[in-house]
Amino acid sequence: MAIGEQYDERIAHIMSKIEALREREFSITCGEWPPIWKPPMSEKAVAAFEAKHQIHLPADYRRFITTVASSGSQPFYGLEVLTDLPDLSNPFHYTLTNPLILFQLTEEEWDDENEEEETLGGVLTLCTEGCGMDSVLVVNSNDPDTYGTVWYWDFANDFGTSPMIDPKTGRPFHFLDWLEYWADRTAALADDEYFGFAETVEGLEILD
């Protein structure tokens, strides 16, 4: 079995969950609803992207964008297309055990780290919830446990960035975990309810 093929059954299961939501009407959906998915990218295009930036995309994400959809109108404001960022060849600075939580820093450390936000490398934006709150995927890291995980990214509201953790398992999200969590949480919502990925970030409730 090829590396990517191991994800096909799970991807199909997640997409069936999303498809089951098609007739639901929500008062808040951000992007277009029902979801619209763009055609997948070719293996050739993805391989060229990886070679250019000297990275290997996480296998579950790579399989999704080459077999299902390159982007889409959900989650939130939409799954973003693979973006040709100049800093992907630079490893992500942080790890699962060493995130960047701005309110935990001294004033001097806060200034240094917040100024560096624009130059942080090694991550791709998966989607934005608006108001500066994004989901990002670590595509380059010197730490094998951090590589391939999804992080909550919010410098606009002075939080920083930290891994998303599954509330049930206590494990960090990878791409398919992230997508399935969105599908499951959306399915459980009443038509006028809303949720944000902030609920998966440990310690973020301190800012509430």
N, C-alpha and C positions, 0 to 999 in steps of 0.2 A: 504493500500500500504506500503510495506517495505521501510525503509529509502533509500536504494540504488536505488530502482526502479524508484524513481522520476527523476533520471538522465538519464534513458535509452533512452528516446526520443531525448534528446539533444545530447547525445553521438552518437546516430545513425546519427543525422543530421550533426554533425561535421565530422564523419568518411566518410559520403557521399561526403562532400566537399573535403576531402583529396583524396578519390578515384577518384574524377573527375579530379584531377591533374596528374593522373598516366601516361598519354601519353605526358605530357609536358617534354621538354628537357631544363634543366637549365645548364648554364656554371659553376655555383657554387652551390653545394648541400651539401657539407661537408660529411655527411654519405651517405650510399647507397641509390640510387634512381632508380626506384620508392620505396617508403617505404616498408620495410619488418618488420612485427610485430611478436613477439614471443608469444606463447600461454599464456593465462592468468594464474595467480596464483590461487591456491585453497583457499577457505574460511578458511580451516583448517590451511594452512601455514601462511596466513595473520593474523589470530587470534593469532597464536603462536608468531608471530613477535611482535604484539601489546602487548601481555602479557609479553614477555621478556623485552621490553623496557618501559613498563608501560605508553603507549600512546594509543590514538585512532587516526588512520589515518583520514584525512579529507574525508568526505563521498563521494564527487565527484571523488576524486583520487582513493579511495578504490574501488568504483564501476567499474571504468575503468580497473584497474589492475586485477580485479577478473572476469570480463566478456568479455573484449576485448583483452587486451594485457598487458603482464607483462613488456615489454620493446619493443624498436623498433629502426630502423635505422634513424629515423627522430623524432623530429625537429633537425636541425643542425647536430651535431655528434651523435644524437640518444637519445631517451628516455631511461634513465638508469633504470636498474632493482633495485628493492627494496634492499637497502644495509644495512647490519648488522653493523651499526656504534655504537661505545661504548657510545656516549654522547647524544643519543636521549632522554634519560630520564631527561636531564637537559633542562629547559625551555630556549627558545631563548631570548637573552638579550634585543632586541630592539622592538619597536612598530611602528605602522603606523605614529604616530606623533613624534617619536623619533628614526629616522634611524641613521646609522653610516656613515657619510660623512667625510672622512678623511681630505679633504682640508679645512673643516670648523673648525678643531681642532687646538689647540695650539700645538707647537712642542712636549711638554711633553705628552699631551693627545694623540697625534698621535702615539708616540712610544709605549705607554701603550696599545692602542687599536689594533694597527697593530700586536703587539706581541701576542695578545690574539686571533687573527683570527683563528689559528689552533685549538683552544679549544672551539670555539663557538658551543653550542649545539642546539638541537631542530629543525634542518633543514635537509632535504634530498635533494640531488642534482637531479634535473629533467633532465637537459642536459647541455652540454657545447657547447659554440660557438667557442671555441678555444681561445688561448692567455689569458687564465685565466678568461674569462668571462663566468659565469654560470648563470643558472636559478635554484633557490632553493625554496623548498616548506616548509613552517613553519608547523611542525607537533606537536610542543609542545610549548605553550606560556601561560603565566599567563593572557594575554590580549585577551579576546574573539574576538575582532575585528581583531587582528593580526593573530590569529590561522587560518590556512588554506589558507593564502595568499601566492602569489609567489613573490619572491624578486630577484633583480639583484645583483649578487655577483661578485665583481671585486676588489680584493686586489692586484692582480699582477700589475695593472696599477694605484695603489694608489687612487682608488675611495672609496672602502668600500662596503656597502650593503644598499639597499633602495628598497622599494616596487615598483613593476611595476603598473602603473596607466593607465587605459584605456583612451586614448586621447579623445574619444567621450563622455564617461559618467562621467569621473573623478573619477571612483571607482577603488579600487585595484583589481587586477586579483586574481581569484581563479584558480584551476587547469584547469577546462574546459574553462574558459575565456582565459587563457594563450594559450591553445591548439588551440582554435578557432581563436584567433588573428593571430597565426602563419599561419593557413590554409588560412585565408582571405588575409593576407599580401602577402603570397606566390602566391596566385591566381592572385593578382594584379600586380605582377612583370613582366617585360619583361624578356626574356630568359637569358639575360646577366646582370640582375640587382640582387641586394643583399640587405637584410636588417638585422638589429640586434635589439635585444630586448632593447638595450640602449635607443632607441627612446621613450620608455615608461617610462623612469625614469626622474622625475622632477629634474632639476638642473644639469644634467649630461652634458648638452651642454656647461657649463662653462669650461669644460676640453678640448673642441675641439680646 
